[in-house]
Amino acid sequence: MVDLTTKEIGIKLTQAGMLKTSVLCVYGSDTIPVNATPMRKINRCLAKAIFTLSAQKIINKVYIGEDDLKGYCPGGQAWFGYKSFIPMLKYFLSTGSEDFRGGAAEFLIANPDLAEKQLKSIGKITPLGMYTVIQQCDEIDDQNLEAKAFICFGVSEQIRNLCSLAYFRPENTVTIQNLWGASCASFVTYPAGMAENSPKNSIIIGPSDPTGNYWFPRNYLSIGIPF
């Protein structure tokens, strides 16, 4: 695969998975790419913006940058390495606190202490650049960009088929994982190697976050492929 262009990799993945959605490429940039759209123009939720980019053909390239964070979900900003997780997040993820959003809670983790430990276990999250760019592969002609990961979306059968190809060459048979975290972490943070303690060179199946159920199709899965 390393001898192929980014566009060719996208074509190969689309064919192998018989995907109906666009394969996306993740990379960092020191400047805003020409004709790129801020993710917030699609949605404040980075994960939803990313899925929309893949599922629709209206926009082909989006970005988020450290100098332009207004209007984004605070969690997404942290998962992309541009901000730290807010101290009260451990309560929101677990049992809630009256001191934060009136006690609102997602009840995803047993208690605040465990939530704090899980967040710390991720390690430092380093952004890919001043700007993180996500683009449809079939719209990429620049062969100088350094792809960090590819994102595919499909129904379960399509993703299963792509998973089977992950074992075509590796000697290690434990290369596919489903990790805890927000949907944007499954799509970008983990496969792109941004989290200090995330497994290296592992394909990430997701999303594992049920809070995206209201917008993510119930029969779909994501697969994040490191590069």
MDAnalysis code that builds the backbone (N, CA, C; Angstrom):
import MDAnalysis as mda
import numpy as np

u = mda.Universe.empty(681, n_residues=227, atom_resindex=np.repeat(np.arange(227), 3), trajectory=True)
u.add_TopologyAttr("name", ["N", "CA", "C"] * 227)
u.add_TopologyAttr("resid", np.arange(1, 228))
u.add_TopologyAttr("resname", ["MET", "VAL", "ASP", "LEU", "THR", "THR", "LYS", "GLU", "ILE", "GLY", "ILE", "LYS", "LEU", "THR", "GLN", "ALA", "GLY", "MET", "LEU", "LYS", "THR", "SER", "VAL", "LEU", "CYS", "VAL", "TYR", "GLY", "SER", "ASP", "THR", "ILE", "PRO", "VAL", "ASN", "ALA", "THR", "PRO", "MET", "ARG", "LYS", "ILE", "ASN", "ARG", "CYS", "LEU", "ALA", "LYS", "ALA", "ILE", "PHE", "THR", "LEU", "SER", "ALA", "GLN", "LYS", "ILE", "ILE", "ASN", "LYS", "VAL", "TYR", "ILE", "GLY", "GLU", "ASP", "ASP", "LEU", "LYS", "GLY", "TYR", "CYS", "PRO", "GLY", "GLY", "GLN", "ALA", "TRP", "PHE", "GLY", "TYR", "LYS", "SER", "PHE", "ILE", "PRO", "MET", "LEU", "LYS", "TYR", "PHE", "LEU", "SER", "THR", "GLY", "SER", "GLU", "ASP", "PHE", "ARG", "GLY", "GLY", "ALA", "ALA", "GLU", "PHE", "LEU", "ILE", "ALA", "ASN", "PRO", "ASP", "LEU", "ALA", "GLU", "LYS", "GLN", "LEU", "LYS", "SER", "ILE", "GLY", "LYS", "ILE", "THR", "PRO", "LEU", "GLY", "MET", "TYR", "THR", "VAL", "ILE", "GLN", "GLN", "CYS", "ASP", "GLU", "ILE", "ASP", "ASP", "GLN", "ASN", "LEU", "GLU", "ALA", "LYS", "ALA", "PHE", "ILE", "CYS", "PHE", "GLY", "VAL", "SER", "GLU", "GLN", "ILE", "ARG", "ASN", "LEU", "CYS", "SER", "LEU", "ALA", "TYR", "PHE", "ARG", "PRO", "GLU", "ASN", "THR", "VAL", "THR", "ILE", "GLN", "ASN", "LEU", "TRP", "GLY", "ALA", "SER", "CYS", "ALA", "SER", "PHE", "VAL", "THR", "TYR", "PRO", "ALA", "GLY", "MET", "ALA", "GLU", "ASN", "SER", "PRO", "LYS", "ASN", "SER", "ILE", "ILE", "ILE", "GLY", "PRO", "SER", "ASP", "PRO", "THR", "GLY", "ASN", "TYR", "TRP", "PHE", "PRO", "ARG", "ASN", "TYR", "LEU", "SER", "ILE", "GLY", "ILE", "PRO", "PHE"])
u.atoms.positions = np.array([
    [0.822, -1.203, 0.000],
    [0.000, 0.000, 0.000],
    [0.860, 1.260, 0.000],
    [2.087, 1.194, 0.557],
    [2.927, 2.379, 0.657],
    [3.378, 2.877, -0.710],
    [3.307, 2.058, -1.745],
    [3.715, 2.465, -3.083],
    [2.581, 3.138, -3.849],
    [1.426, 3.224, -3.252],
    [0.271, 3.831, -3.892],
    [0.137, 5.286, -3.477],
    [-0.494, 6.088, -4.317],
    [-0.808, 7.459, -3.933],
    [-1.985, 7.450, -2.968],
    [-2.188, 8.583, -2.310],
    [-3.310, 8.695, -1.378],
    [-4.634, 8.434, -2.088],
    [-4.765, 8.982, -3.277],
    [-5.993, 8.771, -4.048],
    [-6.175, 7.293, -4.387],
    [-5.100, 6.625, -4.758],
    [-5.169, 5.204, -5.110],
    [-5.518, 4.344, -3.899],
    [-4.989, 4.713, -2.729],
    [-5.340, 3.982, -1.512],
    [-6.837, 4.092, -1.255],
    [-7.375, 5.292, -1.423],
    [-8.811, 5.481, -1.244],
    [-9.627, 4.627, -2.193],
    [-9.179, 4.555, -3.433],
    [-9.877, 3.735, -4.430],
    [-9.827, 2.261, -4.043],
    [-8.656, 1.791, -3.619],
    [-8.499, 0.387, -3.230],
    [-9.395, 0.039, -2.043],
    [-9.435, 0.913, -1.043],
    [-10.274, 0.656, 0.129],
    [-11.755, 0.665, -0.245],
    [-12.133, 1.592, -1.110],
    [-13.527, 1.655, -1.559],
    [-13.920, 0.372, -2.278],
    [-13.055, -0.109, -3.146],
    [-13.332, -1.333, -3.892],
    [-13.351, -2.551, -2.977],
    [-12.381, -2.631, -2.071],
    [-12.284, -3.796, -1.190],
    [-13.478, -3.906, -0.263],
    [-13.946, -2.770, 0.222],
    [-15.081, -2.785, 1.140],
    [-16.418, -2.614, 0.449],
    [-16.379, -2.358, -0.874],
    [-17.599, -2.054, -1.635],
    [-18.373, -0.943, -0.930],
    [-17.646, 0.111, -0.585],
    [-18.204, 1.199, 0.211],
    [-19.050, 2.140, -0.637],
    [-20.091, 2.661, -0.028],
    [-20.936, 3.661, -0.667],
    [-20.554, 5.069, -0.214],
    [-19.754, 5.145, 0.839],
    [-19.300, 6.424, 1.368],
    [-17.872, 6.693, 0.894],
    [-17.430, 7.927, 1.053],
    [-16.080, 8.298, 0.628],
    [-15.056, 7.923, 1.693],
    [-13.928, 7.386, 1.269],
    [-12.810, 7.139, 2.180],
    [-12.137, 8.476, 2.467],
    [-11.828, 8.716, 3.736],
    [-11.250, 9.993, 4.142],
    [-9.789, 9.832, 4.533],
    [-9.011, 10.865, 4.286],
    [-7.607, 10.906, 4.670],
    [-7.418, 11.970, 5.744],
    [-6.625, 11.650, 6.764],
    [-6.346, 12.574, 7.863],
    [-4.893, 13.022, 7.772],
    [-4.673, 14.335, 7.844],
    [-3.294, 14.834, 7.834],
    [-3.215, 16.192, 8.528],
    [-2.007, 16.592, 8.873],
    [-1.790, 17.875, 9.516],
    [-1.261, 18.896, 8.527],
    [-1.455, 20.176, 8.855],
    [-0.990, 21.243, 7.975],
    [-0.660, 22.483, 8.801],
    [0.322, 23.246, 8.347],
    [0.667, 24.497, 9.013],
    [-0.148, 25.661, 8.486],
    [-0.877, 25.427, 7.411],
    [-1.729, 26.459, 6.827],
    [-3.099, 25.864, 6.514],
    [-4.077, 26.736, 6.364],
    [-5.415, 26.280, 5.990],
    [-5.402, 25.906, 4.507],
    [-5.723, 24.679, 4.168],
    [-5.714, 24.275, 2.761],
    [-6.716, 25.073, 1.928],
    [-6.396, 25.261, 0.678],
    [-7.277, 25.981, -0.236],
    [-8.626, 25.269, -0.334],
    [-9.689, 26.047, -0.255],
    [-11.062, 25.550, -0.393],
    [-11.490, 24.595, 0.719],
    [-10.790, 24.630, 1.854],
    [-11.197, 23.795, 2.990],
    [-12.264, 24.513, 3.807],
    [-13.189, 23.744, 4.354],
    [-14.306, 24.277, 5.135],
    [-14.081, 24.014, 6.617],
    [-14.269, 25.015, 7.486],
    [-14.172, 24.753, 8.930],
    [-15.210, 23.708, 9.333],
    [-14.829, 22.751, 10.136],
    [-15.752, 21.682, 10.519],
    [-17.019, 22.216, 11.170],
    [-16.894, 23.321, 11.910],
    [-18.064, 23.856, 12.608],
    [-19.148, 24.311, 11.643],
    [-18.784, 24.572, 10.384],
    [-19.795, 24.949, 9.391],
    [-20.720, 23.777, 9.092],
    [-20.238, 22.564, 9.368],
    [-21.065, 21.370, 9.205],
    [-21.756, 21.029, 10.513],
    [-20.966, 20.969, 11.595],
    [-21.523, 20.668, 12.911],
    [-20.476, 20.971, 13.976],
    [-20.943, 21.367, 15.161],
    [-20.001, 21.618, 16.264],
    [-19.358, 20.325, 16.752],
    [-20.031, 19.196, 16.522],
    [-19.485, 17.884, 16.865],
    [-18.545, 17.445, 15.747],
    [-17.276, 17.278, 16.071],
    [-16.296, 16.915, 15.052],
    [-16.608, 15.569, 14.413],
    [-17.051, 14.630, 15.226],
    [-17.353, 13.295, 14.700],
    [-18.490, 13.348, 13.681],
    [-19.519, 14.107, 13.998],
    [-20.647, 14.209, 13.062],
    [-20.215, 14.913, 11.782],
    [-19.368, 15.925, 11.914],
    [-18.864, 16.621, 10.734],
    [-18.055, 15.678, 9.850],
    [-17.262, 14.827, 10.479],
    [-16.436, 13.874, 9.733],
    [-17.305, 12.855, 9.002],
    [-18.310, 12.324, 9.691],
    [-19.183, 11.354, 9.035],
    [-19.945, 12.004, 7.882],
    [-20.406, 13.234, 8.085],
    [-21.117, 13.951, 7.030],
    [-20.228, 14.137, 5.809],
    [-18.960, 14.447, 6.043],
    [-18.003, 14.609, 4.944],
    [-17.905, 13.331, 4.117],
    [-17.936, 12.193, 4.779],
    [-17.831, 10.909, 4.092],
    [-19.129, 10.524, 3.386],
    [-20.249, 10.825, 4.018],
    [-21.542, 10.359, 3.519],
    [-22.114, 11.235, 2.412],
    [-21.722, 12.511, 2.389],
    [-22.261, 13.428, 1.401],
    [-21.164, 13.900, 0.455],
    [-21.566, 14.407, -0.683],
    [-20.595, 14.819, -1.700],
    [-20.524, 16.343, -1.852],
    [-21.134, 17.070, -0.940],
    [-21.223, 18.524, -1.077],
    [-19.878, 19.187, -0.795],
    [-19.211, 18.753, 0.267],
    [-17.920, 19.303, 0.687],
    [-16.890, 18.181, 0.629],
    [-15.655, 18.493, 0.233],
    [-14.652, 17.424, 0.115],
    [-13.471, 17.570, 1.062],
    [-13.422, 18.683, 1.827],
    [-12.255, 18.915, 2.673],
    [-12.645, 19.806, 3.848],
    [-12.306, 19.383, 5.073],
    [-12.630, 20.170, 6.265],
    [-11.395, 20.271, 7.160],
    [-11.450, 21.232, 8.098],
    [-10.309, 21.402, 8.995],
    [-10.756, 21.987, 10.327],
    [-9.895, 21.841, 11.327],
    [-9.996, 22.535, 12.600],
    [-8.585, 22.976, 12.953],
    [-8.447, 24.158, 13.581],
    [-7.116, 24.666, 13.894],
    [-7.039, 25.289, 15.266],
    [-5.831, 25.363, 15.794],
    [-5.639, 25.846, 17.159],
    [-5.985, 27.320, 17.311],
    [-6.019, 28.073, 16.215],
    [-6.356, 29.493, 16.282],
    [-7.811, 29.759, 15.915],
    [-8.595, 28.703, 15.796],
    [-9.980, 28.866, 15.341],
    [-10.853, 27.784, 15.969],
    [-11.013, 27.843, 17.303],
    [-11.710, 26.780, 18.030],
    [-13.119, 27.165, 18.475],
    [-13.493, 28.408, 18.301],
    [-14.804, 28.851, 18.753],
    [-15.913, 28.085, 18.035],
    [-16.880, 27.610, 18.818],
    [-18.034, 26.938, 18.236],
    [-17.931, 25.434, 18.179],
    [-16.819, 24.868, 18.683],
    [-16.653, 23.417, 18.657],
    [-16.923, 22.800, 20.028],
    [-17.313, 21.548, 20.029],
    [-17.475, 20.787, 21.261],
    [-16.146, 20.801, 22.025],
    [-16.164, 21.124, 23.343],
    [-14.922, 21.143, 24.132],
    [-14.207, 19.794, 24.134],
    [-14.978, 18.710, 24.159],
    [-14.365, 17.390, 24.137],
    [-13.607, 17.140, 22.850],
    [-14.178, 17.546, 21.735],
    [-13.515, 17.377, 20.449],
    [-12.219, 18.161, 20.365],
    [-12.228, 19.373, 20.915],
    [-11.008, 20.182, 20.930],
    [-9.891, 19.460, 21.679],
    [-10.263, 18.799, 22.788],
    [-9.276, 18.068, 23.590],
    [-8.807, 16.805, 22.876],
    [-9.733, 16.077, 22.282],
    [-9.366, 14.836, 21.590],
    [-8.487, 15.104, 20.370],
    [-8.536, 16.318, 19.841],
    [-7.671, 16.672, 18.713],
    [-6.385, 17.343, 19.176],
    [-6.214, 17.482, 20.497],
    [-4.965, 17.977, 21.059],
    [-4.822, 19.475, 21.155],
    [-5.893, 20.217, 20.883],
    [-5.795, 21.672, 20.907],
    [-6.130, 22.276, 22.267],
    [-6.769, 21.532, 23.121],
    [-7.108, 21.964, 24.474],
    [-6.933, 20.784, 25.420],
    [-6.971, 21.070, 26.726],
    [-6.966, 20.000, 27.725],
    [-8.401, 19.622, 28.053],
    [-8.607, 18.409, 28.537],
    [-9.942, 18.019, 28.994],
    [-10.320, 18.881, 30.194],
    [-11.548, 19.345, 30.237],
    [-11.979, 20.185, 31.350],
    [-12.026, 19.353, 32.628],
    [-11.663, 19.935, 33.785],
    [-11.596, 19.180, 35.037],
    [-12.904, 18.495, 35.424],
    [-14.028, 19.105, 35.060],
    [-15.322, 18.550, 35.461],
    [-15.809, 17.443, 34.533],
    [-15.048, 17.138, 33.495],
    [-15.479, 16.112, 32.546],
    [-15.674, 14.764, 33.221],
    [-14.861, 14.481, 34.229],
    [-14.961, 13.186, 34.917],
    [-16.341, 12.985, 35.541],
    [-16.986, 14.074, 35.931],
    [-18.337, 13.969, 36.491],
    [-19.371, 13.768, 35.379],
    [-19.201, 14.495, 34.286],
    [-20.142, 14.387, 33.176],
    [-20.119, 12.988, 32.565],
    [-18.937, 12.374, 32.517],
    [-18.818, 11.027, 31.954],
    [-19.389, 9.954, 32.864],
    [-19.503, 10.267, 34.141],
    [-19.912, 9.243, 35.105],
    [-21.254, 9.562, 35.753],
    [-21.219, 9.991, 37.003],
    [-22.463, 10.109, 37.780],
    [-22.988, 11.518, 37.923],
    [-22.261, 12.502, 37.398],
    [-22.724, 13.872, 37.454],
    [-22.326, 14.604, 38.716],
    [-22.440, 15.927, 38.666],
    [-22.187, 16.795, 39.812],
    [-23.081, 18.013, 39.688],
    [-23.676, 18.413, 40.794],
    [-24.544, 19.589, 40.773],
    [-23.766, 20.851, 40.416],
    [-22.458, 20.781, 40.540],
    [-21.622, 21.936, 40.219],
    [-21.314, 22.044, 38.730],
    [-21.773, 21.072, 37.956],
    [-21.493, 21.101, 36.522],
    [-22.754, 20.785, 35.737],
    [-23.224, 21.740, 34.992],
    [-24.393, 21.587, 34.119],
    [-25.591, 20.999, 34.856],
    [-25.761, 21.424, 36.101],
    [-26.936, 21.010, 36.861],
    [-27.019, 19.526, 37.142],
    [-25.881, 18.860, 37.155],
    [-25.872, 17.426, 37.446],
    [-25.992, 16.535, 36.229],
    [-25.927, 17.116, 35.034],
    [-26.030, 16.311, 33.809],
    [-24.927, 15.263, 33.767],
    [-25.270, 14.067, 33.334],
    [-24.291, 12.978, 33.300],
    [-24.625, 11.999, 32.183],
    [-23.590, 11.370, 31.646],
    [-23.774, 10.377, 30.585],
    [-23.799, 8.951, 31.121],
    [-23.339, 8.748, 32.358],
    [-23.334, 7.423, 33.005],
    [-22.608, 6.374, 32.160],
    [-21.495, 6.788, 31.560],
    [-20.696, 5.873, 30.747],
    [-19.636, 5.148, 31.562],
    [-19.278, 5.737, 32.711],
    [-18.227, 5.182, 33.562],
    [-18.751, 5.131, 34.991],
    [-18.324, 4.137, 35.750],
    [-18.917, 3.842, 37.058],
    [-18.869, 4.998, 38.047],
    [-17.771, 5.738, 38.083],
    [-17.651, 6.825, 39.054],
    [-16.620, 7.843, 38.570],
    [-16.608, 9.046, 39.162],
    [-15.692, 10.097, 38.715],
    [-14.216, 9.727, 38.826],
    [-13.839, 9.024, 39.886],
    [-12.432, 8.652, 40.049],
    [-11.958, 7.746, 38.916],
    [-12.796, 6.792, 38.550],
    [-12.442, 5.894, 37.451],
    [-12.385, 6.659, 36.131],
    [-13.314, 7.589, 35.949],
    [-13.311, 8.400, 34.732],
    [-12.020, 9.203, 34.623],
    [-11.585, 9.757, 35.750],
    [-10.342, 10.525, 35.755],
    [-9.147, 9.640, 35.407],
    [-9.125, 8.435, 35.931],
    [-8.031, 7.509, 35.642],
    [-8.027, 7.109, 34.166],
    [-9.212, 6.901, 33.610],
    [-9.282, 6.533, 32.197],
    [-8.775, 7.670, 31.313],
    [-9.158, 8.894, 31.652],
    [-8.698, 10.039, 30.874],
    [-7.174, 10.177, 30.951],
    [-6.616, 9.978, 32.140],
    [-5.165, 10.074, 32.302],
    [-4.439, 8.953, 31.564],
    [-5.088, 7.794, 31.463],
    [-4.440, 6.648, 30.816],
    [-4.188, 6.881, 29.330],
    [-4.890, 7.839, 28.750],
    [-4.726, 8.140, 27.327],
    [-3.362, 8.764, 27.064],
    [-2.859, 9.517, 28.056],
    [-1.603, 10.231, 27.878],
    [-1.811, 11.536, 27.135],
    [-0.734, 12.185, 26.831],
    [-0.799, 13.458, 26.122],
    [-1.301, 13.257, 24.697],
    [-2.185, 14.152, 24.272],
    [-2.678, 14.121, 22.893],
    [-2.002, 15.249, 22.126],
    [-1.293, 14.900, 21.089],
    [-0.534, 15.874, 20.304],
    [-1.229, 16.124, 18.973],
    [-1.569, 17.373, 18.672],
    [-2.223, 17.654, 17.391],
    [-1.315, 17.334, 16.215],
    [-1.901, 17.066, 15.083],
    [-1.127, 16.711, 13.893],
    [-0.433, 17.915, 13.277],
    [-0.862, 19.098, 13.657],
    [-0.292, 20.326, 13.118],
    [-1.105, 21.496, 13.620],
    [-0.780, 22.685, 13.164],
    [-1.593, 23.831, 13.540],
    [-3.035, 23.612, 13.100],
    [-3.189, 22.890, 11.997],
    [-4.516, 22.535, 11.504],
    [-4.578, 21.029, 11.269],
    [-5.689, 20.442, 11.637],
    [-5.962, 19.044, 11.319],
    [-6.935, 19.032, 10.154],
    [-6.558, 18.356, 9.099],
    [-7.348, 18.365, 7.870],
    [-7.853, 16.960, 7.573],
    [-9.098, 16.891, 7.156],
    [-9.694, 15.616, 6.752],
    [-10.316, 15.817, 5.379],
    [-9.949, 14.957, 4.450],
    [-10.332, 15.164, 3.058],
    [-10.718, 13.853, 2.395],
    [-11.661, 13.935, 1.478],
    [-12.020, 12.769, 0.686],
    [-10.826, 12.378, -0.184],
    [-10.464, 11.113, -0.154],
    [-9.265, 10.655, -0.868],
    [-9.332, 10.904, -2.368],
    [-10.517, 10.750, -2.935],
    [-10.607, 10.891, -4.388],
    [-10.490, 12.340, -4.850],
    [-10.378, 13.273, -3.889],
    [-10.194, 14.680, -4.227],
    [-8.763, 15.143, -3.953],
    [-7.873, 14.223, -3.605],
    [-6.498, 14.584, -3.252],
    [-5.561, 14.369, -4.441],
    [-4.882, 15.453, -4.840],
    [-3.883, 15.366, -5.898],
    [-2.477, 15.667, -5.383],
    [-2.396, 16.276, -4.197],
    [-1.105, 16.638, -3.611],
    [-0.423, 15.396, -3.042],
    [0.662, 14.986, -3.647],
    [1.350, 13.779, -3.191],
    [2.412, 14.064, -2.130],
    [2.518, 15.344, -1.730],
    [3.498, 15.710, -0.711],
    [2.922, 15.706, 0.698],
    [1.599, 15.598, 0.816],
    [1.009, 15.589, 2.152],
    [1.334, 14.270, 2.851],
    [1.453, 14.346, 4.163],
    [1.787, 13.161, 4.954],
    [0.523, 12.603, 5.602],
    [-0.058, 11.624, 4.973],
    [-1.266, 11.003, 5.518],
    [-0.939, 10.313, 6.832],
    [-1.797, 10.512, 7.821],
    [-1.615, 9.878, 9.128],
    [-2.599, 8.737, 9.357],
    [-3.737, 8.804, 8.700],
    [-4.745, 7.753, 8.871],
    [-5.785, 7.863, 7.770],
    [-6.505, 6.765, 7.581],
    [-7.638, 6.737, 6.666],
    [-8.871, 6.315, 7.452],
    [-10.003, 6.914, 7.123],
    [-11.264, 6.614, 7.811],
    [-12.263, 6.090, 6.794],
    [-12.884, 4.963, 7.126],
    [-13.934, 4.396, 6.282],
    [-15.191, 4.197, 7.117],
    [-16.332, 4.375, 6.482],
    [-17.619, 4.119, 7.118],
    [-18.411, 3.151, 6.244],
    [-19.086, 2.225, 6.893],
    [-19.899, 1.294, 6.132],
    [-20.782, 0.463, 7.029],
    [-21.638, -0.335, 6.416],
    [-22.452, -1.261, 7.195],
    [-21.529, -2.345, 7.739],
    [-22.034, -3.106, 8.686],
    [-21.175, -4.049, 9.402],
    [-20.466, -5.031, 8.471],
    [-21.144, -5.515, 7.438],
    [-20.515, -6.473, 6.526],
    [-19.330, -5.844, 5.801],
    [-19.474, -4.605, 5.382],
    [-18.391, -3.933, 4.678],
    [-17.171, -3.751, 5.573],
    [-17.414, -3.356, 6.815],
    [-16.306, -3.151, 7.747],
    [-15.670, -4.487, 8.124],
    [-16.480, -5.528, 8.279],
    [-15.919, -6.861, 8.558],
    [-14.981, -7.298, 7.437],
    [-15.390, -7.040, 6.210],
    [-14.559, -7.434, 5.074],
    [-13.232, -6.680, 5.064],
    [-13.272, -5.395, 5.407],
    [-12.035, -4.629, 5.483],
    [-11.153, -5.129, 6.620],
    [-11.781, -5.538, 7.719],
    [-11.017, -6.080, 8.848],
    [-10.248, -7.332, 8.444],
    [-10.857, -8.147, 7.618],
    [-10.184, -9.387, 7.211],
    [-8.909, -9.091, 6.435],
    [-8.896, -7.986, 5.702],
    [-7.711, -7.627, 4.924],
    [-6.567, -7.151, 5.807],
    [-6.898, -6.750, 7.039],
    [-5.862, -6.257, 7.952],
    [-4.861, -7.346, 8.307],
    [-5.242, -8.585, 8.111],
    [-4.368, -9.699, 8.480],
    [-3.649, -10.304, 7.272],
    [-3.665, -9.603, 6.163],
    [-3.046, -10.127, 4.949],
    [-1.527, -10.247, 5.084],
    [-0.897, -9.297, 5.798],
    [0.556, -9.304, 5.930],
    [1.091, -9.398, 7.365],
    [0.465, -8.764, 8.357],
    [1.079, -8.713, 9.697],
    [1.269, -10.085, 10.343],
    [2.367, -10.223, 11.075],
    [2.586, -11.433, 11.866],
    [1.767, -11.376, 13.148],
    [1.544, -10.163, 13.651],
    [0.764, -9.976, 14.868],
    [-0.721, -10.042, 14.538],
    [-1.439, -10.917, 15.211],
    [-2.871, -11.069, 14.920],
    [-3.745, -10.211, 15.822],
    [-3.136, -9.387, 16.665],
    [-3.916, -8.504, 17.538],
    [-3.707, -7.075, 17.059],
    [-4.261, -6.764, 15.914],
    [-4.050, -5.441, 15.331],
    [-5.334, -4.636, 15.190],
    [-6.458, -5.209, 15.564],
    [-7.737, -4.508, 15.464],
    [-8.305, -4.341, 16.862],
    [-8.658, -3.093, 17.216],
    [-9.128, -2.827, 18.564],
    [-10.321, -1.882, 18.548],
    [-11.077, -1.951, 19.628],
    [-12.182, -1.023, 19.859],
    [-11.875, -0.317, 21.171],
    [-11.495, 0.951, 21.102],
    [-11.012, 1.672, 22.271],
    [-12.061, 2.613, 22.840],
    [-11.935, 2.863, 24.142],
    [-12.837, 3.793, 24.817],
    [-12.569, 5.216, 24.350],
    [-13.609, 6.004, 24.272],
    [-13.430, 7.413, 23.949],
    [-14.559, 7.943, 23.094],
    [-14.503, 9.230, 22.836],
    [-15.501, 9.873, 21.987],
    [-15.397, 9.343, 20.559],
    [-16.458, 9.546, 19.792],
    [-16.454, 9.061, 18.409],
    [-15.313, 9.670, 17.604],
    [-15.014, 10.950, 17.851],
    [-13.928, 11.582, 17.098],
    [-12.583, 10.961, 17.440],
    [-12.467, 10.366, 18.632],
    [-11.234, 9.660, 18.991],
    [-11.100, 8.370, 18.194],
    [-12.221, 7.655, 18.018],
    [-12.206, 6.426, 17.210],
    [-11.880, 6.734, 15.755],
    [-12.406, 7.860, 15.260],
    [-12.212, 8.211, 13.857],
    [-10.796, 8.720, 13.576],
    [-10.256, 9.560, 14.485],
    [-9.023, 10.291, 14.189],
    [-7.920, 10.090, 15.227],
    [-8.202, 10.405, 16.495],
    [-7.155, 10.465, 17.521],
    [-6.345, 9.182, 17.626],
    [-7.038, 8.059, 17.761],
    [-6.336, 6.782, 17.932],
    [-5.657, 6.293, 16.657],
    [-6.364, 6.186, 15.538],
    [-5.683, 5.669, 14.343],
    [-4.561, 6.570, 13.839],
    [-4.683, 7.881, 14.064],
    [-3.644, 8.809, 13.607],
    [-2.464, 8.877, 14.565],
    [-2.537, 8.140, 15.680],
    [-1.422, 8.083, 16.614],
    [-1.212, 9.344, 17.417],
    [-2.270, 10.103, 17.653],
    [-2.145, 11.370, 18.366],
    [-2.074, 11.194, 19.878],
    [-2.649, 10.118, 20.399],
    [-2.662, 9.875, 21.843],
    [-1.401, 9.128, 22.256],
    [-0.739, 9.639, 23.269],
    [0.552, 9.101, 23.710],
    [0.515, 7.610, 24.000],
    [-0.546, 7.153, 24.649],
    [-0.597, 5.758, 25.087],
    [-1.521, 4.881, 24.253],
    [-1.967, 5.385, 23.131],
    [-2.814, 4.544, 22.283],
    [-1.955, 3.485, 21.605],
    [-2.515, 2.320, 21.312],
    [-1.738, 1.249, 20.669],
    [-1.225, 1.684, 19.303],
    [0.004, 1.360, 19.026],
    [0.611, 1.774, 17.766],
    [0.251, 0.806, 16.642],
    [0.056, 1.375, 15.477],
    [-0.207, 0.583, 14.267],
    [-1.400, -0.354, 14.430],
    [-2.411, 0.120, 15.143],
    [-3.623, -0.687, 15.330],
    [-4.793, -0.068, 14.584],
    [-5.558, -0.911, 13.953],
    [-6.790, -0.478, 13.304],
    [-7.864, -0.331, 14.373],
    [-8.598, 0.766, 14.306],
    [-9.594, 1.065, 15.335],
    [-11.000, 0.931, 14.759],
    [-11.771, 0.043, 15.350],
    [-13.176, -0.117, 14.993],
    [-14.011, 0.701, 15.969],
    [-15.020, 1.355, 15.480],
    [-15.841, 2.178, 16.372],
    [-17.153, 2.534, 15.704],
    [-17.784, 3.552, 16.230],
    [-17.424, 4.231, 17.469],
    [-17.918, 3.459, 18.691],
    [-17.220, 3.634, 19.812],
    [-17.630, 2.965, 21.050],
    [-18.449, 3.883, 21.946],
    [-18.667, 5.100, 21.508],
    [-19.410, 6.094, 22.287],
    [-20.881, 6.104, 21.872],
    [-21.790, 5.685, 22.750],
    [-23.204, 5.628, 22.385],
    [-23.887, 6.985, 22.305],
    [-23.206, 8.051, 22.746],
    [-23.860, 9.363, 22.713],
    [-24.056, 9.862, 21.284],
    [-23.401, 9.224, 20.323],
    [-23.600, 9.609, 18.932],
    [-24.697, 8.827, 18.239],
    [-25.424, 8.017, 18.985],
    [-26.453, 7.171, 18.375],
    [-27.537, 7.965, 17.658],
    [-27.763, 9.195, 18.093],
    [-28.860, 9.968, 17.500],
    [-28.540, 10.449, 16.083],
    [-27.258, 10.471, 15.709],
    [-26.909, 10.891, 14.350],
    [-26.162, 9.818, 13.543],
    [-25.519, 8.863, 14.225],
    [-24.758, 7.836, 13.505],
    [-25.688, 6.679, 13.152],
    [-25.757, 6.269, 11.885],
    [-26.677, 5.203, 11.469],
    [-26.488, 3.934, 12.294],
    [-27.584, 3.345, 12.717],
    [-27.521, 2.219, 13.644],
    [-26.865, 0.981, 13.039],
    [-26.849, 0.872, 11.728],
    [-26.253, -0.312, 11.097],
    [-24.836, -0.053, 10.579],
    [-24.261, 1.079, 10.970],
    [-22.941, 1.457, 10.472],
    [-21.854, 1.269, 11.522],
    [-20.623, 1.122, 11.044],
    [-19.427, 1.114, 11.876],
    [-18.375, 1.982, 11.187],
    [-17.372, 2.343, 11.952],
    [-16.236, 3.060, 11.380],
    [-14.991, 2.193, 11.499],
    [-14.043, 2.426, 10.626],
    [-12.745, 1.773, 10.736],
    [-11.685, 2.834, 10.475],
    [-10.784, 3.013, 11.443],
    [-9.698, 3.970, 11.314],
    [-8.398, 3.218, 11.087],
    [-7.726, 3.523, 10.000],
    [-6.541, 2.771, 9.587],
    [-5.312, 3.671, 9.679],
    [-4.341, 3.329, 10.522],
    [-3.128, 4.156, 10.632],
    [-2.279, 4.056, 9.373],
    [-1.501, 5.102, 9.132],
    [-0.647, 5.082, 7.940],
    [0.719, 5.672, 8.288],
])
